[in-house]
């Protein structure tokens, strides 16, 4: 039953990350044709933004080594298809295939920047500067991911002012939007609202912010609701709850898209997503991976059937 709550947005755009952030964490590579079919089914369920792949060196993320083979297979998909690029070489590869939505992936902490990018935070921002500039010059939309916004497995709690500083630096490079990542899933609702308020006070408007929660401690939905109450209308999620982070072992799965849609449907918030079709897609993908989906909604709805 749909029962709206006051103070929430009328519509939320779901930024689906299962095909990239989800599959990059698999122990074995998923066949290219299966990835393409996954994206097609996600689009058919009503998702309008589906992160397709990453143009990172295969040595670092071998599960996505087929980016050049996959992306052309998606030419007929009726959805925005962002791709992650780590540097100018990755950007070249993406632009050569006609990508029009680019994402870069930064860190709010020095330790994760070192482990994930082999650079300091400042050095990573310097690396992103020409990437963002060239992408924008070519007419591409640029998203800036910021990881470890709430906690870091090596550094512990991350000060809000530190996150705000790096977030503003990413936007100052020219990123169109910012995704705040709770990479290891330690955020709680008050912390979420404190960070969003601090960003607003620093001049970052809420319409440029998306949120990306992991469900390590079961807080992803409550944190999402806190962000919605603050006015956020872009939420990252992964079909079937796939994913984690290969560089942070304590990072478990992303917020499951089905769990998010169930909550949003119940609140009367429009997403354009057909929950039954999305659930069927995640059941199909779970079969390809040989294990059940961790999404509670997928399990509940597929069990009913």
Backbone bond lengths (Angstrom), bond angles and torsions (degrees), N, CA, C in turn:
res aa  C-N    CA-C-N  psi(-1)  N-CA   C-N-CA  omega(-1)  CA-C   N-CA-C  phi
1 X - - - 1.465 - - 1.523 109.10 -
2 X 1.320 115.75 134.23 1.454 120.61 -179.47 1.524 110.20 -89.65
3 X 1.323 115.40 119.76 1.472 120.95 178.90 1.525 107.62 -130.70
4 X 1.326 118.19 98.62 1.461 120.80 -178.38 1.524 112.41 -61.27
5 X 1.309 115.98 151.54 1.458 122.73 175.08 1.524 108.34 -116.77
6 X 1.304 118.31 147.19 1.470 120.63 -176.99 1.529 112.12 -69.19
7 X 1.320 114.95 152.32 1.453 120.78 172.69 1.513 115.84 79.44
8 X 1.339 117.31 15.87 1.459 120.29 -179.04 1.525 110.51 -112.07
9 X 1.328 117.71 154.08 1.468 119.73 179.10 1.524 111.94 -65.74
10 X 1.333 116.17 155.33 1.461 120.89 179.86 1.520 111.79 -77.70
11 X 1.334 115.56 -27.02 1.466 119.64 -177.06 1.523 109.35 -143.76
12 X 1.321 115.99 145.90 1.466 122.67 177.08 1.523 108.55 -126.34
13 X 1.316 115.54 135.18 1.470 120.37 173.42 1.523 108.18 -93.57
14 X 1.312 116.18 121.12 1.467 120.75 177.73 1.525 108.84 -89.78
15 X 1.311 115.83 124.87 1.464 122.39 176.07 1.530 106.34 -97.22
16 X 1.326 115.60 98.24 1.468 121.80 -173.90 1.536 110.30 -76.52
17 X 1.333 116.08 125.32 1.468 120.37 -175.97 1.531 113.43 -117.40
18 X 1.340 117.42 6.10 1.460 119.79 -174.28 1.518 114.57 -59.32
19 X 1.327 117.11 -39.24 1.461 120.20 -175.83 1.521 112.74 -71.80
20 X 1.321 116.93 -21.88 1.468 119.80 178.07 1.536 111.11 -109.04
21 X 1.312 116.68 -66.92 1.461 120.85 -176.78 1.522 111.18 -66.16
22 X 1.329 116.22 -31.01 1.460 119.78 178.70 1.510 112.39 -72.87
23 X 1.327 116.02 -54.89 1.470 120.26 -173.25 1.523 113.36 -74.40
24 X 1.338 117.78 -20.36 1.467 118.34 -179.92 1.532 112.12 -68.01
25 X 1.322 115.83 -16.16 1.452 119.55 -177.12 1.533 112.78 -97.95
26 X 1.331 116.61 2.98 1.462 119.68 178.05 1.527 110.74 -73.07
27 X 1.330 115.97 146.46 1.468 119.73 -178.67 1.523 111.70 -68.95
28 X 1.311 117.26 -30.32 1.455 121.07 178.20 1.522 109.50 -123.61
29 X 1.309 115.64 153.92 1.451 120.49 -177.90 1.528 110.84 -72.55
30 X 1.309 115.55 137.46 1.465 122.21 176.00 1.530 107.35 -85.48
31 X 1.336 118.79 136.26 1.470 120.58 179.58 1.526 112.06 -55.04
32 X 1.317 115.69 143.67 1.466 121.32 -177.65 1.521 111.92 -55.60
33 X 1.332 117.26 -42.79 1.457 120.66 -178.33 1.526 111.49 -63.49
34 X 1.332 116.34 -35.15 1.467 120.24 178.31 1.530 109.76 -68.12
35 X 1.332 117.17 -41.26 1.470 120.86 177.57 1.528 110.17 -60.22
36 X 1.334 116.06 -44.56 1.466 120.00 -179.42 1.525 110.98 -62.37
37 X 1.310 116.66 -42.38 1.457 120.64 179.17 1.531 110.77 -65.94
38 X 1.317 116.72 -36.78 1.462 122.25 177.06 1.526 109.70 -59.24
39 X 1.325 117.15 -48.64 1.467 121.22 179.95 1.523 110.58 -62.82
40 X 1.325 117.07 -42.64 1.466 120.36 179.59 1.540 110.69 -60.94
41 X 1.313 116.67 -43.69 1.473 120.11 -179.67 1.530 111.31 -67.38
42 X 1.327 116.65 -37.37 1.463 119.95 176.93 1.527 110.31 -61.93
43 X 1.337 116.44 -43.79 1.461 120.46 179.09 1.528 110.65 -64.60
44 X 1.322 116.69 -39.54 1.462 120.76 -179.53 1.529 111.69 -65.63
45 X 1.321 116.98 -23.79 1.466 120.28 178.50 1.527 112.29 -79.46
46 X 1.336 116.92 -6.94 1.459 120.26 177.02 1.512 115.43 110.92
47 X 1.324 117.93 -1.67 1.466 120.18 177.68 1.527 109.13 -71.49
48 X 1.322 116.53 132.47 1.460 120.73 -174.54 1.520 113.82 -105.38
49 X 1.331 117.60 -12.30 1.465 122.27 176.01 1.519 107.61 -130.70
50 X 1.329 116.21 113.66 1.465 121.15 -175.81 1.519 108.63 -130.28
51 X 1.314 116.22 110.29 1.464 119.80 179.99 1.527 108.73 -69.07
52 X 1.334 116.27 119.15 1.457 120.53 -165.60 1.517 114.51 -86.39
53 X 1.337 116.85 -44.05 1.463 119.50 -173.87 1.518 109.27 -169.67
54 X 1.323 115.71 -171.91 1.462 121.46 179.70 1.517 109.13 -135.94
55 X 1.323 115.80 132.33 1.468 120.85 177.68 1.525 109.80 -95.42
56 X 1.310 114.10 58.08 1.456 121.84 177.31 1.520 107.60 -100.92
57 X 1.332 117.16 159.63 1.464 120.12 -178.96 1.534 109.41 -61.47
58 X 1.333 117.86 133.10 1.472 121.32 -178.38 1.520 113.88 -54.95
59 X 1.327 117.19 -25.59 1.465 120.63 179.28 1.527 110.66 -61.22
60 X 1.338 116.47 -34.38 1.462 120.20 -175.18 1.516 112.52 -89.12
61 X 1.329 117.12 -37.72 1.464 120.38 178.40 1.527 107.92 -134.00
62 X 1.341 116.90 79.00 1.470 119.75 -175.86 1.525 113.70 -62.32
63 X 1.340 117.06 -23.57 1.458 119.96 -178.73 1.530 112.10 -65.60
64 X 1.334 116.80 -20.57 1.468 120.71 -178.56 1.530 111.32 -114.48
65 X 1.315 116.01 25.86 1.465 120.73 -177.68 1.523 112.47 -68.35
66 X 1.327 117.25 -12.29 1.465 121.04 -176.14 1.528 112.61 -97.00
67 X 1.320 118.14 23.48 1.472 120.91 -176.18 1.525 112.06 -54.28
68 X 1.340 117.15 -43.77 1.473 120.36 -179.74 1.517 112.41 -64.14
69 X 1.323 117.20 -31.85 1.460 120.96 179.59 1.538 110.71 -80.86
70 X 1.333 116.60 -35.80 1.465 120.56 -175.83 1.521 113.12 -74.05
71 X 1.318 117.20 -48.13 1.464 119.64 -169.17 1.529 113.03 -57.80
72 X 1.325 120.45 -42.52 1.475 119.42 178.25 1.532 113.31 -63.36
73 X 1.324 117.58 -25.44 1.461 120.70 179.00 1.525 112.14 -70.53
74 X 1.331 116.41 -11.78 1.464 120.91 -175.09 1.524 112.32 -103.91
75 X 1.329 116.90 12.25 1.466 120.92 -175.01 1.527 112.82 -59.77
76 X 1.328 116.81 -27.90 1.459 119.93 -177.22 1.532 113.31 -95.05
77 X 1.327 117.35 4.14 1.468 120.60 -177.94 1.531 109.61 -77.04
78 X 1.318 116.43 128.03 1.459 121.96 -178.28 1.530 110.14 -88.79
79 X 1.327 115.41 73.10 1.462 122.01 178.47 1.517 108.25 -164.80
80 X 1.327 116.26 156.57 1.456 120.20 171.21 1.523 107.66 -70.56
81 X 1.344 116.70 136.09 1.468 121.01 -174.81 1.532 110.53 -124.85
82 X 1.327 117.53 78.30 1.464 119.68 177.58 1.525 111.27 -63.88
83 X 1.325 115.95 152.11 1.463 121.85 175.13 1.525 108.57 -132.37
84 X 1.320 115.95 146.53 1.454 121.22 179.23 1.522 109.32 -88.10
85 X 1.331 116.74 134.46 1.468 120.57 174.99 1.533 108.24 -128.29
86 X 1.337 117.89 135.47 1.454 120.03 -177.29 1.531 113.92 -89.20
87 X 1.326 116.45 -22.36 1.468 120.31 -172.09 1.534 108.81 -163.46
88 X 1.338 116.21 -173.52 1.469 119.53 -177.33 1.528 112.32 -65.81
89 X 1.318 117.14 -34.03 1.461 119.28 177.96 1.529 109.88 -63.42
90 X 1.318 117.21 -43.97 1.453 120.58 176.62 1.515 111.68 -62.59
91 X 1.332 116.70 -38.69 1.459 120.75 177.75 1.524 110.65 -62.79
92 X 1.320 116.73 -43.94 1.465 120.53 178.38 1.527 110.96 -56.30
93 X 1.332 115.71 -45.68 1.462 120.35 -179.07 1.526 111.08 -63.12
94 X 1.336 116.30 -40.89 1.458 120.55 -178.34 1.535 111.37 -69.53
95 X 1.329 116.97 -46.00 1.458 120.54 -178.47 1.519 111.64 -65.23
96 X 1.325 116.16 -33.54 1.466 120.18 179.92 1.519 111.57 -62.54
97 X 1.326 116.64 -24.33 1.468 121.24 179.74 1.521 112.36 -98.68
98 X 1.333 116.39 4.50 1.458 119.48 175.70 1.513 115.57 90.03
99 X 1.320 118.79 16.12 1.468 120.81 178.37 1.530 109.83 -63.05
100 X 1.327 116.26 137.08 1.464 121.13 -179.14 1.526 112.63 -119.44
101 X 1.325 116.19 -1.44 1.469 120.71 176.06 1.526 108.07 -133.19
102 X 1.321 114.98 120.77 1.462 122.71 -172.41 1.526 109.18 -118.58
103 X 1.319 116.69 147.09 1.462 120.61 174.07 1.521 109.87 -131.99
104 X 1.327 115.91 140.26 1.463 121.69 171.85 1.518 107.76 -113.58
105 X 1.316 116.60 157.70 1.461 120.94 -169.43 1.527 110.03 -128.27
106 X 1.347 116.37 102.25 1.461 121.32 -178.62 1.518 112.48 -106.37
107 X 1.312 115.04 178.29 1.466 121.43 -178.29 1.513 110.90 -130.80
108 X 1.336 115.57 142.30 1.462 120.39 175.63 1.522 111.85 -83.76
109 X 1.334 117.18 -9.73 1.463 120.24 -178.14 1.524 111.41 -123.52
110 X 1.317 115.31 151.10 1.464 121.13 -177.83 1.532 112.13 -69.08
111 X 1.331 117.06 -39.61 1.464 118.74 -176.10 1.521 111.33 -65.40
112 X 1.317 116.61 -44.65 1.463 118.56 -179.94 1.526 110.88 -69.27
113 X 1.321 117.80 -35.53 1.459 120.33 176.39 1.524 109.72 -60.02
114 X 1.326 116.10 -40.72 1.464 120.63 179.25 1.520 111.75 -66.85
115 X 1.339 116.24 -43.24 1.463 120.00 -177.00 1.534 112.66 -75.46
116 X 1.312 116.91 -34.37 1.458 120.64 -174.98 1.526 112.39 -90.86
117 X 1.345 116.15 -36.64 1.465 120.53 -174.53 1.525 113.29 -117.85
118 X 1.340 115.85 -5.53 1.465 120.76 -178.20 1.529 111.59 58.34
119 X 1.333 115.02 35.60 1.461 121.72 -178.94 1.519 109.42 -147.58
120 X 1.332 116.04 163.97 1.459 119.94 169.73 1.528 108.06 -75.94
121 X 1.326 115.81 168.96 1.460 119.54 176.79 1.519 110.40 -58.52
122 X 1.331 116.93 -45.62 1.471 120.75 -179.66 1.523 111.17 -62.94
123 X 1.321 116.79 -41.36 1.472 119.95 179.39 1.520 111.53 -66.20
124 X 1.327 116.68 -35.95 1.472 119.05 179.10 1.527 110.43 -68.00
125 X 1.327 117.25 -39.60 1.461 120.14 177.30 1.526 110.67 -63.28
126 X 1.333 116.14 -39.29 1.465 119.57 177.33 1.527 110.89 -64.26
127 X 1.325 117.14 -35.56 1.463 121.40 177.84 1.526 110.56 -67.61
128 X 1.331 116.28 -36.84 1.459 119.82 -178.28 1.529 112.92 -74.57
129 X 1.324 117.22 -24.98 1.466 120.17 -172.50 1.532 113.08 -54.42
130 X 1.345 119.21 -52.49 1.468 117.94 179.02 1.528 113.01 -69.96
131 X 1.331 116.98 -27.72 1.462 120.54 177.98 1.529 109.56 -63.37
132 X 1.320 115.75 -50.33 1.464 120.39 -179.08 1.521 110.47 -64.63
133 X 1.322 116.52 -44.23 1.462 120.69 -178.18 1.527 111.14 -60.85
134 X 1.319 117.11 -46.88 1.466 120.69 -178.49 1.531 111.71 -68.33
135 X 1.325 116.03 -37.73 1.461 119.18 178.04 1.525 110.25 -63.64
136 X 1.319 116.63 -44.76 1.467 120.65 179.44 1.521 111.24 -65.01
137 X 1.315 116.42 -40.07 1.467 120.13 178.08 1.523 111.27 -60.58
138 X 1.332 115.57 -32.87 1.458 120.37 178.96 1.516 113.89 -84.33
139 X 1.340 116.70 4.92 1.457 121.01 178.02 1.513 114.86 85.60
140 X 1.336 117.91 9.49 1.464 120.87 -178.73 1.531 111.11 -82.42
141 X 1.317 114.77 148.37 1.466 122.32 171.65 1.520 107.12 -82.32
142 X 1.341 117.44 137.26 1.464 120.92 -176.56 1.525 110.77 -122.50
143 X 1.311 114.54 126.59 1.468 122.05 175.79 1.520 108.22 -107.19
144 X 1.308 116.61 138.44 1.461 121.24 174.99 1.516 109.94 -109.75
145 X 1.317 116.59 115.78 1.460 120.75 173.16 1.529 108.70 -84.34
146 X 1.310 116.31 137.11 1.454 120.44 173.73 1.526 108.05 -124.88
147 X 1.314 116.10 111.84 1.465 121.24 -177.36 1.518 111.37 -91.13
148 X 1.329 115.58 166.79 1.471 123.60 178.11 1.529 112.46 56.88
149 X 1.332 116.64 41.91 1.465 120.37 -177.79 1.525 113.78 -76.66
150 X 1.328 117.64 -17.61 1.461 119.75 -176.07 1.526 113.24 -121.92
151 X 1.315 117.14 -26.75 1.453 120.68 179.68 1.509 109.47 -167.00
152 X 1.317 115.58 153.49 1.459 122.70 -177.41 1.533 107.03 -131.26
153 X 1.353 118.54 134.03 1.463 119.93 -176.43 1.521 113.73 -64.33
154 X 1.320 117.83 -20.84 1.462 121.15 179.88 1.524 112.00 -101.01
155 X 1.332 117.42 -33.89 1.464 120.68 -174.69 1.522 113.69 -103.03
156 X 1.333 117.03 -10.48 1.464 119.72 -179.75 1.515 111.65 81.67
157 X 1.330 116.20 -148.66 1.464 121.37 -178.17 1.527 109.85 -61.98
158 X 1.326 115.89 138.15 1.466 120.87 -177.96 1.530 108.43 -102.87
159 X 1.341 118.00 120.99 1.468 120.57 -178.61 1.529 111.92 -57.73
160 X 1.313 116.33 138.34 1.460 121.19 -178.23 1.522 111.09 -57.23
161 X 1.332 117.13 -42.54 1.467 119.75 -177.29 1.525 111.73 -63.42
162 X 1.322 116.47 -30.55 1.466 120.65 177.76 1.528 110.86 -67.41
163 X 1.320 116.13 -42.30 1.463 121.10 178.25 1.528 110.06 -64.94
164 X 1.315 116.71 -43.92 1.467 121.09 -179.96 1.524 110.71 -59.57
165 X 1.324 116.58 -41.39 1.463 121.14 -178.85 1.522 111.87 -60.99
166 X 1.341 116.88 -47.47 1.464 120.16 -178.85 1.532 110.45 -72.14
167 X 1.321 116.86 -35.73 1.459 120.48 178.19 1.528 110.92 -61.18
168 X 1.324 116.27 -45.89 1.460 119.80 178.56 1.521 111.47 -64.04
169 X 1.331 116.43 -36.51 1.463 119.91 178.94 1.523 111.04 -63.67
170 X 1.343 116.98 -40.76 1.467 120.61 177.71 1.525 111.17 -63.28
171 X 1.325 116.59 -44.18 1.456 119.96 179.72 1.525 111.16 -67.77
172 X 1.325 116.42 -35.44 1.459 120.13 178.63 1.528 111.95 -65.32
173 X 1.335 116.72 -24.43 1.463 120.04 176.01 1.525 111.42 -68.54
174 X 1.346 115.55 -21.39 1.460 119.64 -179.72 1.515 114.53 120.61
175 X 1.327 118.02 8.29 1.465 119.44 177.66 1.531 109.85 -62.62
176 X 1.321 115.58 139.11 1.461 120.43 179.35 1.512 111.93 -76.62
177 X 1.333 116.63 -35.53 1.456 120.45 -179.65 1.518 109.64 -143.73
178 X 1.319 114.58 162.53 1.450 122.00 -176.77 1.516 109.24 -127.18
179 X 1.334 116.79 132.61 1.463 121.17 175.91 1.524 108.36 -110.32
180 X 1.321 116.24 118.73 1.461 122.22 -178.94 1.521 109.45 -87.00
181 X 1.320 117.33 115.92 1.445 121.33 -174.39 1.520 114.37 -100.73
182 X 1.331 115.36 124.99 1.477 120.96 170.57 1.529 106.28 -95.75
183 X 1.306 115.80 74.81 1.459 123.27 -166.28 1.520 113.85 -57.80
184 X 1.328 117.35 -35.98 1.468 119.30 -178.79 1.532 112.20 -109.58
185 X 1.326 115.84 9.48 1.467 120.08 169.79 1.513 116.25 71.59
186 X 1.352 118.30 30.17 1.462 120.19 -176.28 1.528 114.06 -97.85
187 X 1.319 117.58 -3.47 1.468 120.19 -177.12 1.524 111.54 -66.53
188 X 1.318 115.22 154.75 1.456 123.26 171.96 1.532 107.12 -131.44
189 X 1.339 118.86 161.41 1.464 120.82 -170.19 1.525 116.03 -55.55
190 X 1.332 117.25 -40.91 1.461 118.63 179.59 1.513 112.33 -63.49
191 X 1.335 115.55 -38.25 1.463 121.42 178.61 1.529 109.72 -64.76
192 X 1.327 116.17 -41.20 1.464 120.99 178.85 1.519 110.42 -60.06
193 X 1.316 116.80 -48.90 1.456 119.60 -177.98 1.528 111.86 -68.12
194 X 1.326 117.55 -33.25 1.465 120.46 177.27 1.528 111.13 -64.47
195 X 1.336 116.87 -42.01 1.462 119.96 179.29 1.520 110.80 -67.24
196 X 1.338 117.41 -43.52 1.459 120.18 179.16 1.524 111.25 -62.46
197 X 1.314 117.16 -40.74 1.464 120.56 178.05 1.515 111.15 -64.61
198 X 1.339 116.82 -40.71 1.464 120.31 179.56 1.526 111.08 -65.33
199 X 1.311 116.94 -37.54 1.465 120.28 177.06 1.528 110.53 -65.22
200 X 1.324 116.58 -42.65 1.469 119.71 176.94 1.523 111.16 -60.31
201 X 1.328 116.18 -43.37 1.464 120.60 -179.75 1.526 111.37 -63.76
202 X 1.344 115.94 -26.98 1.465 120.38 179.19 1.526 111.97 -87.83
203 X 1.337 116.60 4.08 1.454 119.99 175.68 1.513 115.46 98.57
204 X 1.341 117.97 4.75 1.467 121.45 178.34 1.526 107.82 -90.63
205 X 1.319 116.36 116.17 1.469 119.51 -178.46 1.527 110.88 -78.10
206 X 1.316 115.47 148.71 1.470 121.14 -174.46 1.520 112.05 -62.58
207 X 1.332 117.65 -29.14 1.464 119.73 -177.69 1.521 113.16 -68.39
208 X 1.334 117.31 -9.23 1.467 120.84 177.90 1.532 111.82 -100.38
209 X 1.329 116.03 4.58 1.469 120.56 -173.34 1.523 111.13 -112.05
210 X 1.331 115.80 133.76 1.453 122.98 167.86 1.520 108.30 -117.82
211 X 1.329 116.63 163.22 1.468 120.13 179.75 1.522 109.55 -123.92
212 X 1.332 114.38 147.13 1.465 121.81 -174.11 1.528 107.52 -138.03
213 X 1.330 115.85 97.39 1.464 120.17 -174.50 1.526 112.37 -106.84
214 X 1.326 114.37 142.29 1.460 121.53 171.05 1.523 108.03 -103.88
215 X 1.328 115.85 153.37 1.461 120.24 -169.29 1.532 113.31 -104.36
216 X 1.310 116.91 30.89 1.466 122.24 -176.11 1.527 112.63 -52.12
217 X 1.314 116.86 -44.23 1.466 121.58 -178.34 1.535 111.94 -109.47
218 X 1.342 116.52 18.71 1.455 120.24 178.07 1.522 114.23 72.02
219 X 1.336 117.00 21.97 1.460 120.43 -175.14 1.525 114.17 -103.95
220 X 1.321 118.74 0.04 1.464 119.97 -171.19 1.531 112.81 -60.21
221 X 1.333 118.26 -44.83 1.461 119.83 -179.18 1.527 112.15 -69.61
222 X 1.318 117.40 -40.20 1.468 118.96 179.55 1.529 110.12 -66.94
223 X 1.322 117.04 -35.98 1.462 120.03 176.70 1.520 111.12 -68.13
224 X 1.330 116.38 -37.26 1.465 120.13 176.90 1.516 110.75 -63.32
225 X 1.323 116.63 -44.07 1.463 120.12 179.02 1.529 110.79 -60.67
226 X 1.331 116.67 -39.87 1.469 120.02 177.40 1.520 110.97 -61.61
227 X 1.338 116.23 -39.50 1.466 120.15 178.64 1.526 110.81 -67.75
228 X 1.340 117.20 -40.42 1.467 120.70 177.76 1.528 110.67 -62.35
229 X 1.318 116.68 -40.04 1.462 120.67 178.40 1.522 111.61 -62.92
230 X 1.316 115.56 -25.72 1.468 120.69 178.04 1.528 111.53 -84.31
231 X 1.341 116.98 -11.34 1.452 119.98 178.61 1.513 115.66 109.86
232 X 1.321 117.87 0.77 1.465 120.90 178.24 1.528 109.33 -65.93
233 X 1.336 117.13 137.54 1.462 120.47 -179.41 1.529 112.96 -125.47
234 X 1.331 117.78 5.53 1.468 121.56 175.71 1.521 108.52 -119.40
235 X 1.328 116.56 121.61 1.461 121.22 -177.34 1.522 108.90 -128.86
236 X 1.331 116.34 126.90 1.457 121.47 175.58 1.526 109.20 -81.68
237 X 1.319 115.91 142.72 1.460 120.38 176.45 1.516 108.70 -157.28
238 X 1.319 115.97 162.46 1.458 121.91 -175.55 1.523 109.72 -126.19
239 X 1.324 116.21 123.03 1.462 120.61 -179.16 1.527 110.89 -53.97
240 X 1.312 115.57 128.38 1.458 120.26 179.65 1.513 114.79 74.47
241 X 1.345 117.52 2.02 1.462 120.62 -178.45 1.509 113.76 75.03
242 X 1.332 117.37 21.65 1.463 120.98 179.64 1.512 111.08 -65.81
243 X 1.329 115.43 149.56 1.457 119.28 166.91 1.501 115.45 115.72
244 X 1.313 112.47 178.41 1.454 123.28 -178.00 1.510 106.70 176.94
245 X 1.303 117.41 -136.02 1.457 120.63 174.93 1.516 107.91 -153.77
246 X 1.335 118.73 119.22 1.454 120.69 -176.50 1.522 113.76 -66.41
247 X 1.338 117.62 -15.10 1.470 120.03 -178.63 1.524 113.04 -104.48
248 X 1.342 117.08 1.42 1.465 121.01 177.21 1.521 107.52 -138.30
249 X 1.315 116.09 98.13 1.467 120.81 -170.95 1.518 113.26 -63.26
250 X 1.338 117.25 -22.27 1.464 118.69 -179.91 1.525 112.19 -84.43
251 X 1.338 117.27 1.36 1.464 120.58 178.97 1.521 109.86 -86.42
252 X 1.323 115.68 113.02 1.461 119.40 177.17 1.523 108.97 -93.97
253 X 1.322 117.10 -162.78 1.450 121.77 -170.35 1.514 115.23 -62.75
254 X 1.326 112.92 155.52 1.455 120.36 174.88 1.527 110.67 -69.38
255 X 1.319 115.05 165.86 1.451 120.91 168.95 1.526 108.23 -56.00
256 X 1.328 117.07 127.34 1.457 121.11 -179.55 1.528 110.06 -72.89
257 X 1.322 116.35 131.99 1.463 120.67 -178.59 1.522 110.96 -58.60
258 X 1.333 117.62 -39.75 1.468 120.53 -179.64 1.531 111.36 -63.57
259 X 1.328 117.10 -40.36 1.462 120.12 179.03 1.528 109.87 -63.91
260 X 1.340 115.40 -39.99 1.462 120.62 177.90 1.529 110.84 -64.15
261 X 1.328 117.08 -47.39 1.464 120.59 -177.89 1.529 110.82 -64.22
262 X 1.337 117.26 -38.15 1.472 120.11 177.74 1.528 109.96 -58.37
263 X 1.334 116.56 -45.42 1.463 120.19 179.98 1.526 110.90 -66.27
264 X 1.328 116.91 -45.68 1.464 120.03 -177.90 1.523 111.44 -65.64
265 X 1.329 116.98 -40.55 1.468 120.05 175.71 1.529 110.41 -58.87
266 X 1.315 116.42 -42.66 1.464 120.84 -179.63 1.510 113.14 -65.70
267 X 1.338 116.24 -26.06 1.456 121.44 178.78 1.523 112.09 -91.29
268 X 1.330 116.28 0.24 1.457 119.36 -179.31 1.513 113.83 73.43
269 X 1.332 116.74 21.75 1.467 121.33 -179.78 1.526 109.15 -93.84
270 X 1.315 116.61 126.39 1.462 121.90 -177.53 1.534 111.27 -72.28
271 X 1.337 114.92 139.04 1.468 120.62 173.15 1.526 111.81 -131.53
272 X 1.322 116.55 -20.54 1.453 120.52 -175.50 1.513 113.81 79.56
273 X 1.332 117.13 5.08 1.466 121.74 -175.61 1.527 110.56 -97.95
274 X 1.319 115.50 133.59 1.466 122.94 174.37 1.527 107.28 -87.27
275 X 1.319 116.72 106.96 1.464 120.95 -174.00 1.524 112.50 -61.73
276 X 1.315 117.45 -37.82 1.470 120.18 -179.84 1.524 110.52 -64.98
277 X 1.326 116.99 -43.46 1.470 120.52 179.34 1.519 110.99 -66.27
278 X 1.323 116.51 -40.05 1.463 120.45 179.31 1.524 110.64 -65.05
279 X 1.329 116.59 -43.01 1.462 120.76 178.54 1.523 110.78 -61.01
280 X 1.321 116.83 -43.45 1.463 120.82 178.70 1.522 110.86 -61.40
281 X 1.331 116.03 -36.93 1.473 120.29 177.85 1.522 110.63 -64.44
282 X 1.318 117.44 -43.14 1.466 120.17 -179.25 1.519 111.90 -70.29
283 X 1.334 117.31 -33.64 1.466 120.36 174.76 1.531 109.07 -63.86
284 X 1.323 116.00 -43.66 1.474 120.87 177.52 1.537 110.78 -61.00
285 X 1.327 116.88 -44.81 1.459 119.93 -178.62 1.523 111.05 -66.41
286 X 1.323 116.60 -37.70 1.466 120.44 176.96 1.523 110.42 -60.80
287 X 1.311 116.85 -37.05 1.467 120.76 177.14 1.526 110.88 -65.10
288 X 1.336 116.55 -38.58 1.467 119.92 178.11 1.526 111.02 -65.00
289 X 1.336 115.61 -34.32 1.466 120.53 -178.21 1.529 112.62 -86.68
290 X 1.336 116.38 -12.80 1.451 120.01 176.76 1.511 115.43 78.16
291 X 1.337 116.71 26.45 1.465 119.56 177.34 1.518 109.39 -156.17
292 X 1.329 118.27 157.10 1.462 120.13 -178.69 1.522 112.17 -71.04
293 X 1.315 115.75 154.26 1.464 121.03 177.03 1.523 110.01 -69.65
294 X 1.336 117.96 140.69 1.468 120.05 175.69 1.526 113.34 -78.54
295 X 1.346 117.66 -7.51 1.462 120.36 -179.40 1.524 110.92 -66.86
296 X 1.311 116.48 127.55 1.465 120.48 178.46 1.529 111.22 -64.70
297 X 1.327 116.33 -38.14 1.458 119.79 -179.10 1.525 111.01 -68.55
298 X 1.313 116.28 -41.68 1.478 119.41 176.80 1.526 109.62 -59.01
299 X 1.308 116.79 -45.62 1.461 120.15 -178.91 1.520 111.56 -63.97
300 X 1.337 116.54 -42.10 1.461 119.86 -177.80 1.528 111.37 -67.49
301 X 1.329 117.06 -45.52 1.456 119.89 -177.05 1.511 112.09 -73.01
302 X 1.323 117.92 -37.80 1.471 119.55 179.90 1.532 110.62 -72.60
303 X 1.328 116.79 -29.56 1.470 120.20 176.84 1.517 110.36 -68.01
304 X 1.339 116.57 -37.88 1.464 120.50 178.46 1.520 110.95 -59.71
305 X 1.348 114.48 -39.01 1.458 118.63 -179.15 1.516 111.30 -69.76
